[in-house]
Structure formats: C-alpha cells, structure tokens
Amino acid sequence: MTSVGAYQAKTHLPELLDRVAKGERICITRHGVPVAVLHPPEGVVRRDLKQVIDEIRSFRAGRRVGWREIRSWIAEGRD
C-alpha cells in the first residue's frame, strides 16, 4: 500500500482518486502517522474495457436503424 502525506493528498487528490479507481489502496498520513485509507468501494466490479466493447459490438451485429425509426424516437422524446 502506498503512503502519502496529507498535504500531498490534498494537492494531488484527482490523481490519487484515479489510482484508487484502478484498484490501488493509498494510506494518507499526517506527520508519518496513518490517518486514513483510500480504497475502491466494496462490491464494485470493474469490467475489462475490451470485453465491454466486444459485448456492444455483438449486440449491434445485424441491427440497423432507419431514418424513419430515428425520427419516430425524436418525436416521441418531444411529447
């Protein structure tokens, strides 16, 4: 687990959150004493991006939408 000081955590919070979102755990210290731990939420499963893209492509295979259907959706959204 990586440790960072409170001041560094404050000034680099977006970067730390990106790292935590990727699964890393980060300990925040104040004067060398651990005071908090950043970690991803429990139960959240990150899916592989390539797998998600492949699933979308297989879902779209053979499906085509014409302009009439699109216009119908637009009109439906205006009601």
PyMOL Python script that loads the backbone (N, CA, C, O; Angstrom):
from pymol import cmd

cmd.read_pdbstr("""\
ATOM      1  N   MET A   1       0.860  -1.171   0.000  1.00  0.00           N
ATOM      2  CA  MET A   1       0.000   0.000   0.000  1.00  0.00           C
ATOM      3  C   MET A   1       0.904   1.231   0.000  1.00  0.00           C
ATOM      4  O   MET A   1       1.868   1.320   0.760  1.00  0.00           O
ATOM      5  N   THR A   2       0.568   2.165  -0.864  1.00  0.00           N
ATOM      6  CA  THR A   2       1.308   3.412  -0.979  1.00  0.00           C
ATOM      7  C   THR A   2       0.888   4.369   0.133  1.00  0.00           C
ATOM      8  O   THR A   2      -0.289   4.426   0.490  1.00  0.00           O
ATOM      9  N   SER A   3       1.842   5.120   0.682  1.00  0.00           N
ATOM     10  CA  SER A   3       1.538   6.136   1.691  1.00  0.00           C
ATOM     11  C   SER A   3       1.851   7.513   1.130  1.00  0.00           C
ATOM     12  O   SER A   3       2.863   7.705   0.455  1.00  0.00           O
ATOM     13  N   VAL A   4       0.974   8.470   1.415  1.00  0.00           N
ATOM     14  CA  VAL A   4       1.207   9.861   1.019  1.00  0.00           C
ATOM     15  C   VAL A   4       0.851  10.752   2.205  1.00  0.00           C
ATOM     16  O   VAL A   4      -0.021  10.423   3.010  1.00  0.00           O
ATOM     17  N   GLY A   5       1.536  11.872   2.294  1.00  0.00           N
ATOM     18  CA  GLY A   5       1.242  12.839   3.343  1.00  0.00           C
ATOM     19  C   GLY A   5      -0.056  13.573   3.068  1.00  0.00           C
ATOM     20  O   GLY A   5      -0.521  13.634   1.929  1.00  0.00           O
ATOM     21  N   ALA A   6      -0.638  14.132   4.122  1.00  0.00           N
ATOM     22  CA  ALA A   6      -1.919  14.829   4.000  1.00  0.00           C
ATOM     23  C   ALA A   6      -1.838  16.002   3.024  1.00  0.00           C
ATOM     24  O   ALA A   6      -2.758  16.211   2.234  1.00  0.00           O
ATOM     25  N   TYR A   7      -0.749  16.768   3.071  1.00  0.00           N
ATOM     26  CA  TYR A   7      -0.609  17.907   2.162  1.00  0.00           C
ATOM     27  C   TYR A   7      -0.539  17.428   0.717  1.00  0.00           C
ATOM     28  O   TYR A   7      -1.193  17.995  -0.158  1.00  0.00           O
ATOM     29  N   GLN A   8       0.249  16.390   0.466  1.00  0.00           N
ATOM     30  CA  GLN A   8       0.363  15.843  -0.893  1.00  0.00           C
ATOM     31  C   GLN A   8      -0.990  15.287  -1.348  1.00  0.00           C
ATOM     32  O   GLN A   8      -1.372  15.451  -2.507  1.00  0.00           O
ATOM     33  N   ALA A   9      -1.708  14.632  -0.439  1.00  0.00           N
ATOM     34  CA  ALA A   9      -3.029  14.096  -0.787  1.00  0.00           C
ATOM     35  C   ALA A   9      -3.978  15.223  -1.180  1.00  0.00           C
ATOM     36  O   ALA A   9      -4.758  15.092  -2.124  1.00  0.00           O
ATOM     37  N   LYS A  10      -3.901  16.332  -0.443  1.00  0.00           N
ATOM     38  CA  LYS A  10      -4.778  17.474  -0.738  1.00  0.00           C
ATOM     39  C   LYS A  10      -4.454  18.073  -2.105  1.00  0.00           C
ATOM     40  O   LYS A  10      -5.357  18.398  -2.877  1.00  0.00           O
ATOM     41  N   THR A  11      -3.174  18.216  -2.397  1.00  0.00           N
ATOM     42  CA  THR A  11      -2.788  18.883  -3.639  1.00  0.00           C
ATOM     43  C   THR A  11      -2.879  17.966  -4.861  1.00  0.00           C
ATOM     44  O   THR A  11      -2.926  18.453  -5.990  1.00  0.00           O
ATOM     45  N   HIS A  12      -2.903  16.646  -4.652  1.00  0.00           N
ATOM     46  CA  HIS A  12      -2.937  15.696  -5.769  1.00  0.00           C
ATOM     47  C   HIS A  12      -4.148  14.764  -5.695  1.00  0.00           C
ATOM     48  O   HIS A  12      -4.086  13.633  -6.176  1.00  0.00           O
ATOM     49  N   LEU A  13      -5.235  15.224  -5.102  1.00  0.00           N
ATOM     50  CA  LEU A  13      -6.402  14.373  -4.902  1.00  0.00           C
ATOM     51  C   LEU A  13      -6.946  13.764  -6.190  1.00  0.00           C
ATOM     52  O   LEU A  13      -7.213  12.562  -6.199  1.00  0.00           O
ATOM     53  N   PRO A  14      -7.129  14.518  -7.290  1.00  0.00           N
ATOM     54  CA  PRO A  14      -7.653  13.886  -8.507  1.00  0.00           C
ATOM     55  C   PRO A  14      -6.779  12.721  -8.991  1.00  0.00           C
ATOM     56  O   PRO A  14      -7.297  11.684  -9.406  1.00  0.00           O
ATOM     57  N   GLU A  15      -5.467  12.894  -8.936  1.00  0.00           N
ATOM     58  CA  GLU A  15      -4.559  11.823  -9.354  1.00  0.00           C
ATOM     59  C   GLU A  15      -4.698  10.610  -8.437  1.00  0.00           C
ATOM     60  O   GLU A  15      -4.704   9.473  -8.909  1.00  0.00           O
ATOM     61  N   LEU A  16      -4.808  10.847  -7.135  1.00  0.00           N
ATOM     62  CA  LEU A  16      -4.966   9.748  -6.183  1.00  0.00           C
ATOM     63  C   LEU A  16      -6.283   9.011  -6.413  1.00  0.00           C
ATOM     64  O   LEU A  16      -6.330   7.783  -6.336  1.00  0.00           O
ATOM     65  N   LEU A  17      -7.344   9.752  -6.693  1.00  0.00           N
ATOM     66  CA  LEU A  17      -8.639   9.117  -6.956  1.00  0.00           C
ATOM     67  C   LEU A  17      -8.588   8.257  -8.221  1.00  0.00           C
ATOM     68  O   LEU A  17      -9.201   7.191  -8.266  1.00  0.00           O
ATOM     69  N   ASP A  18      -7.869   8.707  -9.238  1.00  0.00           N
ATOM     70  CA  ASP A  18      -7.704   7.888 -10.448  1.00  0.00           C
ATOM     71  C   ASP A  18      -7.000   6.583 -10.118  1.00  0.00           C
ATOM     72  O   ASP A  18      -7.384   5.521 -10.609  1.00  0.00           O
ATOM     73  N   ARG A  19      -5.980   6.662  -9.292  1.00  0.00           N
ATOM     74  CA  ARG A  19      -5.243   5.454  -8.904  1.00  0.00           C
ATOM     75  C   ARG A  19      -6.122   4.507  -8.090  1.00  0.00           C
ATOM     76  O   ARG A  19      -6.070   3.292  -8.276  1.00  0.00           O
ATOM     77  N   VAL A  20      -6.924   5.064  -7.193  1.00  0.00           N
ATOM     78  CA  VAL A  20      -7.829   4.245  -6.383  1.00  0.00           C
ATOM     79  C   VAL A  20      -8.892   3.602  -7.272  1.00  0.00           C
ATOM     80  O   VAL A  20      -9.261   2.446  -7.064  1.00  0.00           O
ATOM     81  N   ALA A  21      -9.383   4.347  -8.257  1.00  0.00           N
ATOM     82  CA  ALA A  21     -10.382   3.805  -9.175  1.00  0.00           C
ATOM     83  C   ALA A  21      -9.847   2.598  -9.939  1.00  0.00           C
ATOM     84  O   ALA A  21     -10.617   1.739 -10.370  1.00  0.00           O
ATOM     85  N   LYS A  22      -8.539   2.534 -10.105  1.00  0.00           N
ATOM     86  CA  LYS A  22      -7.920   1.402 -10.791  1.00  0.00           C
ATOM     87  C   LYS A  22      -7.632   0.246  -9.844  1.00  0.00           C
ATOM     88  O   LYS A  22      -7.091  -0.777 -10.264  1.00  0.00           O
ATOM     89  N   GLY A  23      -7.989   0.397  -8.565  1.00  0.00           N
ATOM     90  CA  GLY A  23      -7.857  -0.692  -7.613  1.00  0.00           C
ATOM     91  C   GLY A  23      -6.771  -0.531  -6.563  1.00  0.00           C
ATOM     92  O   GLY A  23      -6.625  -1.393  -5.697  1.00  0.00           O
ATOM     93  N   GLU A  24      -6.013   0.541  -6.617  1.00  0.00           N
ATOM     94  CA  GLU A  24      -4.922   0.740  -5.662  1.00  0.00           C
ATOM     95  C   GLU A  24      -5.464   1.228  -4.313  1.00  0.00           C
ATOM     96  O   GLU A  24      -6.458   1.952  -4.263  1.00  0.00           O
ATOM     97  N   ARG A  25      -4.809   0.831  -3.236  1.00  0.00           N
ATOM     98  CA  ARG A  25      -5.128   1.327  -1.892  1.00  0.00           C
ATOM     99  C   ARG A  25      -4.044   2.320  -1.500  1.00  0.00           C
ATOM    100  O   ARG A  25      -2.859   2.062  -1.710  1.00  0.00           O
ATOM    101  N   ILE A  26      -4.445   3.454  -0.932  1.00  0.00           N
ATOM    102  CA  ILE A  26      -3.495   4.508  -0.573  1.00  0.00           C
ATOM    103  C   ILE A  26      -3.742   4.938   0.863  1.00  0.00           C
ATOM    104  O   ILE A  26      -4.865   5.271   1.242  1.00  0.00           O
ATOM    105  N   CYS A  27      -2.683   4.925   1.654  1.00  0.00           N
ATOM    106  CA  CYS A  27      -2.744   5.359   3.048  1.00  0.00           C
ATOM    107  C   CYS A  27      -2.349   6.836   3.122  1.00  0.00           C
ATOM    108  O   CYS A  27      -1.324   7.236   2.571  1.00  0.00           O
ATOM    109  N   ILE A  28      -3.160   7.636   3.800  1.00  0.00           N
ATOM    110  CA  ILE A  28      -2.859   9.049   3.992  1.00  0.00           C
ATOM    111  C   ILE A  28      -2.326   9.222   5.413  1.00  0.00           C
ATOM    112  O   ILE A  28      -2.936   8.770   6.382  1.00  0.00           O
ATOM    113  N   THR A  29      -1.191   9.876   5.512  1.00  0.00           N
ATOM    114  CA  THR A  29      -0.557  10.070   6.818  1.00  0.00           C
ATOM    115  C   THR A  29      -0.493  11.549   7.178  1.00  0.00           C
ATOM    116  O   THR A  29      -0.508  12.428   6.317  1.00  0.00           O
ATOM    117  N   ARG A  30      -0.421  11.786   8.483  1.00  0.00           N
ATOM    118  CA  ARG A  30      -0.195  13.138   8.982  1.00  0.00           C
ATOM    119  C   ARG A  30       0.993  13.037   9.944  1.00  0.00           C
ATOM    120  O   ARG A  30       0.913  12.388  10.988  1.00  0.00           O
ATOM    121  N   HIS A  31       2.080  13.684   9.574  1.00  0.00           N
ATOM    122  CA  HIS A  31       3.323  13.612  10.352  1.00  0.00           C
ATOM    123  C   HIS A  31       3.779  12.162  10.531  1.00  0.00           C
ATOM    124  O   HIS A  31       4.268  11.774  11.592  1.00  0.00           O
ATOM    125  N   GLY A  32       3.606  11.372   9.463  1.00  0.00           N
ATOM    126  CA  GLY A  32       4.056   9.984   9.481  1.00  0.00           C
ATOM    127  C   GLY A  32       3.112   9.005  10.148  1.00  0.00           C
ATOM    128  O   GLY A  32       3.388   7.805  10.180  1.00  0.00           O
ATOM    129  N   VAL A  33       1.998   9.496  10.685  1.00  0.00           N
ATOM    130  CA  VAL A  33       1.028   8.622  11.360  1.00  0.00           C
ATOM    131  C   VAL A  33      -0.167   8.397  10.432  1.00  0.00           C
ATOM    132  O   VAL A  33      -0.778   9.367   9.984  1.00  0.00           O
ATOM    133  N   PRO A  34      -0.514   7.148  10.135  1.00  0.00           N
ATOM    134  CA  PRO A  34      -1.665   6.888   9.261  1.00  0.00           C
ATOM    135  C   PRO A  34      -2.959   7.437   9.856  1.00  0.00           C
ATOM    136  O   PRO A  34      -3.262   7.213  11.028  1.00  0.00           O
ATOM    137  N   VAL A  35      -3.716   8.161   9.029  1.00  0.00           N
ATOM    138  CA  VAL A  35      -4.993   8.725   9.493  1.00  0.00           C
ATOM    139  C   VAL A  35      -6.166   8.284   8.627  1.00  0.00           C
ATOM    140  O   VAL A  35      -7.313   8.373   9.066  1.00  0.00           O
ATOM    141  N   ALA A  36      -5.911   7.810   7.407  1.00  0.00           N
ATOM    142  CA  ALA A  36      -6.996   7.395   6.528  1.00  0.00           C
ATOM    143  C   ALA A  36      -6.457   6.468   5.446  1.00  0.00           C
ATOM    144  O   ALA A  36      -5.264   6.460   5.140  1.00  0.00           O
ATOM    145  N   VAL A  37      -7.372   5.688   4.880  1.00  0.00           N
ATOM    146  CA  VAL A  37      -7.016   4.820   3.769  1.00  0.00           C
ATOM    147  C   VAL A  37      -8.045   5.032   2.663  1.00  0.00           C
ATOM    148  O   VAL A  37      -9.251   4.936   2.893  1.00  0.00           O
ATOM    149  N   LEU A  38      -7.553   5.321   1.463  1.00  0.00           N
ATOM    150  CA  LEU A  38      -8.428   5.410   0.285  1.00  0.00           C
ATOM    151  C   LEU A  38      -8.419   4.046  -0.380  1.00  0.00           C
ATOM    152  O   LEU A  38      -7.357   3.478  -0.631  1.00  0.00           O
ATOM    153  N   HIS A  39      -9.610   3.517  -0.666  1.00  0.00           N
ATOM    154  CA  HIS A  39      -9.697   2.241  -1.373  1.00  0.00           C
ATOM    155  C   HIS A  39     -10.990   2.223  -2.176  1.00  0.00           C
ATOM    156  O   HIS A  39     -11.926   2.962  -1.870  1.00  0.00           O
ATOM    157  N   PRO A  40     -11.043   1.372  -3.213  1.00  0.00           N
ATOM    158  CA  PRO A  40     -12.265   1.295  -4.016  1.00  0.00           C
ATOM    159  C   PRO A  40     -13.432   0.786  -3.166  1.00  0.00           C
ATOM    160  O   PRO A  40     -13.211   0.046  -2.207  1.00  0.00           O
ATOM    161  N   PRO A  41     -14.656   1.165  -3.496  1.00  0.00           N
ATOM    162  CA  PRO A  41     -15.815   0.698  -2.730  1.00  0.00           C
ATOM    163  C   PRO A  41     -15.974  -0.818  -2.848  1.00  0.00           C
ATOM    164  O   PRO A  41     -15.606  -1.417  -3.859  1.00  0.00           O
ATOM    165  N   GLU A  42     -16.523  -1.420  -1.810  1.00  0.00           N
ATOM    166  CA  GLU A  42     -16.752  -2.863  -1.800  1.00  0.00           C
ATOM    167  C   GLU A  42     -17.841  -3.231  -2.803  1.00  0.00           C
ATOM    168  O   GLU A  42     -18.799  -2.482  -2.995  1.00  0.00           O
ATOM    169  N   GLY A  43     -17.689  -4.367  -3.427  1.00  0.00           N
ATOM    170  CA  GLY A  43     -18.722  -4.884  -4.316  1.00  0.00           C
ATOM    171  C   GLY A  43     -18.735  -4.291  -5.714  1.00  0.00           C
ATOM    172  O   GLY A  43     -19.531  -4.724  -6.547  1.00  0.00           O
ATOM    173  N   VAL A  44     -17.900  -3.334  -5.995  1.00  0.00           N
ATOM    174  CA  VAL A  44     -17.851  -2.748  -7.329  1.00  0.00           C
ATOM    175  C   VAL A  44     -16.882  -3.574  -8.168  1.00  0.00           C
ATOM    176  O   VAL A  44     -15.700  -3.696  -7.844  1.00  0.00           O
ATOM    177  N   VAL A  45     -17.405  -4.132  -9.244  1.00  0.00           N
ATOM    178  CA  VAL A  45     -16.579  -4.953 -10.112  1.00  0.00           C
ATOM    179  C   VAL A  45     -16.248  -4.154 -11.360  1.00  0.00           C
ATOM    180  O   VAL A  45     -17.134  -3.753 -12.115  1.00  0.00           O
ATOM    181  N   ARG A  46     -14.963  -3.930 -11.562  1.00  0.00           N
ATOM    182  CA  ARG A  46     -14.534  -3.216 -12.765  1.00  0.00           C
ATOM    183  C   ARG A  46     -14.440  -4.222 -13.889  1.00  0.00           C
ATOM    184  O   ARG A  46     -13.790  -5.259 -13.763  1.00  0.00           O
ATOM    185  N   ARG A  47     -15.096  -3.904 -14.987  1.00  0.00           N
ATOM    186  CA  ARG A  47     -15.080  -4.797 -16.130  1.00  0.00           C
ATOM    187  C   ARG A  47     -13.993  -4.378 -17.101  1.00  0.00           C
ATOM    188  O   ARG A  47     -13.655  -3.199 -17.216  1.00  0.00           O
ATOM    189  N   ASP A  48     -13.459  -5.356 -17.788  1.00  0.00           N
ATOM    190  CA  ASP A  48     -12.439  -5.120 -18.785  1.00  0.00           C
ATOM    191  C   ASP A  48     -13.053  -4.336 -19.946  1.00  0.00           C
ATOM    192  O   ASP A  48     -14.075  -4.741 -20.499  1.00  0.00           O
ATOM    193  N   LEU A  49     -12.434  -3.225 -20.309  1.00  0.00           N
ATOM    194  CA  LEU A  49     -12.970  -2.363 -21.354  1.00  0.00           C
ATOM    195  C   LEU A  49     -13.099  -3.097 -22.680  1.00  0.00           C
ATOM    196  O   LEU A  49     -14.100  -2.933 -23.378  1.00  0.00           O
ATOM    197  N   LYS A  50     -12.114  -3.894 -23.037  1.00  0.00           N
ATOM    198  CA  LYS A  50     -12.168  -4.639 -24.296  1.00  0.00           C
ATOM    199  C   LYS A  50     -13.364  -5.593 -24.308  1.00  0.00           C
ATOM    200  O   LYS A  50     -14.033  -5.737 -25.331  1.00  0.00           O
ATOM    201  N   GLN A  51     -13.635  -6.242 -23.178  1.00  0.00           N
ATOM    202  CA  GLN A  51     -14.770  -7.153 -23.082  1.00  0.00           C
ATOM    203  C   GLN A  51     -16.091  -6.397 -23.281  1.00  0.00           C
ATOM    204  O   GLN A  51     -16.983  -6.881 -23.977  1.00  0.00           O
ATOM    205  N   VAL A  52     -16.213  -5.228 -22.677  1.00  0.00           N
ATOM    206  CA  VAL A  52     -17.438  -4.427 -22.816  1.00  0.00           C
ATOM    207  C   VAL A  52     -17.635  -4.007 -24.270  1.00  0.00           C
ATOM    208  O   VAL A  52     -18.748  -4.081 -24.789  1.00  0.00           O
ATOM    209  N   ILE A  53     -16.565  -3.568 -24.929  1.00  0.00           N
ATOM    210  CA  ILE A  53     -16.655  -3.173 -26.336  1.00  0.00           C
ATOM    211  C   ILE A  53     -17.073  -4.353 -27.196  1.00  0.00           C
ATOM    212  O   ILE A  53     -17.910  -4.205 -28.087  1.00  0.00           O
ATOM    213  N   ASP A  54     -16.498  -5.525 -26.941  1.00  0.00           N
ATOM    214  CA  ASP A  54     -16.876  -6.721 -27.699  1.00  0.00           C
ATOM    215  C   ASP A  54     -18.348  -7.066 -27.492  1.00  0.00           C
ATOM    216  O   ASP A  54     -19.020  -7.466 -28.443  1.00  0.00           O
ATOM    217  N   GLU A  55     -18.861  -6.921 -26.273  1.00  0.00           N
ATOM    218  CA  GLU A  55     -20.271  -7.194 -25.996  1.00  0.00           C
ATOM    219  C   GLU A  55     -21.179  -6.217 -26.738  1.00  0.00           C
ATOM    220  O   GLU A  55     -22.223  -6.612 -27.257  1.00  0.00           O
ATOM    221  N   ILE A  56     -20.789  -4.948 -26.791  1.00  0.00           N
ATOM    222  CA  ILE A  56     -21.587  -3.948 -27.512  1.00  0.00           C
ATOM    223  C   ILE A  56     -21.607  -4.273 -29.003  1.00  0.00           C
ATOM    224  O   ILE A  56     -22.652  -4.197 -29.648  1.00  0.00           O
ATOM    225  N   ARG A  57     -20.452  -4.634 -29.542  1.00  0.00           N
ATOM    226  CA  ARG A  57     -20.390  -4.970 -30.970  1.00  0.00           C
ATOM    227  C   ARG A  57     -21.238  -6.193 -31.297  1.00  0.00           C
ATOM    228  O   ARG A  57     -21.915  -6.221 -32.324  1.00  0.00           O
ATOM    229  N   SER A  58     -21.208  -7.201 -30.432  1.00  0.00           N
ATOM    230  CA  SER A  58     -22.015  -8.397 -30.711  1.00  0.00           C
ATOM    231  C   SER A  58     -23.502  -8.069 -30.585  1.00  0.00           C
ATOM    232  O   SER A  58     -24.312  -8.624 -31.327  1.00  0.00           O
ATOM    233  N   PHE A  59     -23.874  -7.191 -29.672  1.00  0.00           N
ATOM    234  CA  PHE A  59     -25.266  -6.778 -29.535  1.00  0.00           C
ATOM    235  C   PHE A  59     -25.741  -6.051 -30.787  1.00  0.00           C
ATOM    236  O   PHE A  59     -26.866  -6.258 -31.243  1.00  0.00           O
ATOM    237  N   ARG A  60     -24.875  -5.193 -31.344  1.00  0.00           N
ATOM    238  CA  ARG A  60     -25.234  -4.398 -32.519  1.00  0.00           C
ATOM    239  C   ARG A  60     -25.222  -5.194 -33.814  1.00  0.00           C
ATOM    240  O   ARG A  60     -25.790  -4.746 -34.810  1.00  0.00           O
ATOM    241  N   ALA A  61     -24.597  -6.351 -33.827  1.00  0.00           N
ATOM    242  CA  ALA A  61     -24.464  -7.140 -35.060  1.00  0.00           C
ATOM    243  C   ALA A  61     -25.844  -7.451 -35.639  1.00  0.00           C
ATOM    244  O   ALA A  61     -26.704  -8.008 -34.957  1.00  0.00           O
ATOM    245  N   GLY A  62     -26.038  -7.089 -36.886  1.00  0.00           N
ATOM    246  CA  GLY A  62     -27.288  -7.366 -37.571  1.00  0.00           C
ATOM    247  C   GLY A  62     -28.413  -6.396 -37.261  1.00  0.00           C
ATOM    248  O   GLY A  62     -29.493  -6.517 -37.838  1.00  0.00           O
ATOM    249  N   ARG A  63     -28.201  -5.461 -36.392  1.00  0.00           N
ATOM    250  CA  ARG A  63     -29.238  -4.476 -36.070  1.00  0.00           C
ATOM    251  C   ARG A  63     -28.968  -3.197 -36.850  1.00  0.00           C
ATOM    252  O   ARG A  63     -27.869  -2.645 -36.787  1.00  0.00           O
ATOM    253  N   ARG A  64     -29.945  -2.739 -37.567  1.00  0.00           N
ATOM    254  CA  ARG A  64     -29.838  -1.487 -38.307  1.00  0.00           C
ATOM    255  C   ARG A  64     -31.068  -0.641 -38.005  1.00  0.00           C
ATOM    256  O   ARG A  64     -32.174  -1.161 -37.856  1.00  0.00           O
ATOM    257  N   VAL A  65     -30.864   0.655 -37.916  1.00  0.00           N
ATOM    258  CA  VAL A  65     -31.946   1.584 -37.633  1.00  0.00           C
ATOM    259  C   VAL A  65     -32.066   2.537 -38.801  1.00  0.00           C
ATOM    260  O   VAL A  65     -31.079   3.134 -39.232  1.00  0.00           O
ATOM    261  N   GLY A  66     -33.277   2.680 -39.313  1.00  0.00           N
ATOM    262  CA  GLY A  66     -33.521   3.585 -40.424  1.00  0.00           C
ATOM    263  C   GLY A  66     -33.878   4.981 -39.948  1.00  0.00           C
ATOM    264  O   GLY A  66     -34.132   5.215 -38.766  1.00  0.00           O
ATOM    265  N   TRP A  67     -33.892   5.902 -40.902  1.00  0.00           N
ATOM    266  CA  TRP A  67     -34.161   7.296 -40.538  1.00  0.00           C
ATOM    267  C   TRP A  67     -35.576   7.477 -40.008  1.00  0.00           C
ATOM    268  O   TRP A  67     -35.802   8.332 -39.152  1.00  0.00           O
ATOM    269  N   ARG A  68     -36.538   6.689 -40.497  1.00  0.00           N
ATOM    270  CA  ARG A  68     -37.920   6.818 -40.009  1.00  0.00           C
ATOM    271  C   ARG A  68     -38.018   6.452 -38.527  1.00  0.00           C
ATOM    272  O   ARG A  68     -38.714   7.111 -37.755  1.00  0.00           O
ATOM    273  N   GLU A  69     -37.319   5.406 -38.153  1.00  0.00           N
ATOM    274  CA  GLU A  69     -37.337   4.997 -36.757  1.00  0.00           C
ATOM    275  C   GLU A  69     -36.672   6.053 -35.874  1.00  0.00           C
ATOM    276  O   GLU A  69     -37.150   6.333 -34.775  1.00  0.00           O
ATOM    277  N   ILE A  70     -35.593   6.629 -36.342  1.00  0.00           N
ATOM    278  CA  ILE A  70     -34.909   7.686 -35.589  1.00  0.00           C
ATOM    279  C   ILE A  70     -35.830   8.890 -35.430  1.00  0.00           C
ATOM    280  O   ILE A  70     -35.932   9.449 -34.338  1.00  0.00           O
ATOM    281  N   ARG A  71     -36.504   9.297 -36.513  1.00  0.00           N
ATOM    282  CA  ARG A  71     -37.427  10.443 -36.435  1.00  0.00           C
ATOM    283  C   ARG A  71     -38.565  10.145 -35.458  1.00  0.00           C
ATOM    284  O   ARG A  71     -39.018  11.031 -34.734  1.00  0.00           O
ATOM    285  N   SER A  72     -39.021   8.893 -35.443  1.00  0.00           N
ATOM    286  CA  SER A  72     -40.077   8.494 -34.518  1.00  0.00           C
ATOM    287  C   SER A  72     -39.600   8.639 -33.075  1.00  0.00           C
ATOM    288  O   SER A  72     -40.347   9.117 -32.222  1.00  0.00           O
ATOM    289  N   TRP A  73     -38.372   8.233 -32.799  1.00  0.00           N
ATOM    290  CA  TRP A  73     -37.808   8.356 -31.448  1.00  0.00           C
ATOM    291  C   TRP A  73     -37.689   9.812 -31.045  1.00  0.00           C
ATOM    292  O   TRP A  73     -37.965  10.167 -29.899  1.00  0.00           O
ATOM    293  N   ILE A  74     -37.277  10.661 -31.982  1.00  0.00           N
ATOM    294  CA  ILE A  74     -37.137  12.092 -31.687  1.00  0.00           C
ATOM    295  C   ILE A  74     -38.497  12.679 -31.347  1.00  0.00           C
ATOM    296  O   ILE A  74     -38.633  13.414 -30.369  1.00  0.00           O
ATOM    297  N   ALA A  75     -39.522  12.350 -32.163  1.00  0.00           N
ATOM    298  CA  ALA A  75     -40.873  12.852 -31.919  1.00  0.00           C
ATOM    299  C   ALA A  75     -41.383  12.338 -30.574  1.00  0.00           C
ATOM    300  O   ALA A  75     -42.027  13.080 -29.832  1.00  0.00           O
ATOM    301  N   GLU A  76     -41.104  11.094 -30.258  1.00  0.00           N
ATOM    302  CA  GLU A  76     -41.540  10.505 -29.004  1.00  0.00           C
ATOM    303  C   GLU A  76     -40.918  11.243 -27.816  1.00  0.00           C
ATOM    304  O   GLU A  76     -41.571  11.444 -26.792  1.00  0.00           O
ATOM    305  N   GLY A  77     -39.678  11.637 -27.957  1.00  0.00           N
ATOM    306  CA  GLY A  77     -38.986  12.338 -26.879  1.00  0.00           C
ATOM    307  C   GLY A  77     -39.504  13.749 -26.662  1.00  0.00           C
ATOM    308  O   GLY A  77     -39.283  14.330 -25.600  1.00  0.00           O
ATOM    309  N   ARG A  78     -40.182  14.304 -27.641  1.00  0.00           N
ATOM    310  CA  ARG A  78     -40.689  15.682 -27.522  1.00  0.00           C
ATOM    311  C   ARG A  78     -42.057  15.719 -26.862  1.00  0.00           C
ATOM    312  O   ARG A  78     -42.527  16.790 -26.478  1.00  0.00           O
ATOM    313  N   ASP A  79     -42.692  14.590 -26.724  1.00  0.00           N
ATOM    314  CA  ASP A  79     -44.032  14.564 -26.113  1.00  0.00           C
ATOM    315  C   ASP A  79     -43.976  14.729 -24.630  1.00  0.00           C
ATOM    316  O   ASP A  79     -45.015  14.729 -23.970  1.00  0.00           O
TER     317      ASP A  79
END
""", "prot")
cmd.dss("prot")
cmd.show_as("cartoon", "prot")
cmd.util.cbc("prot")
cmd.orient("prot")
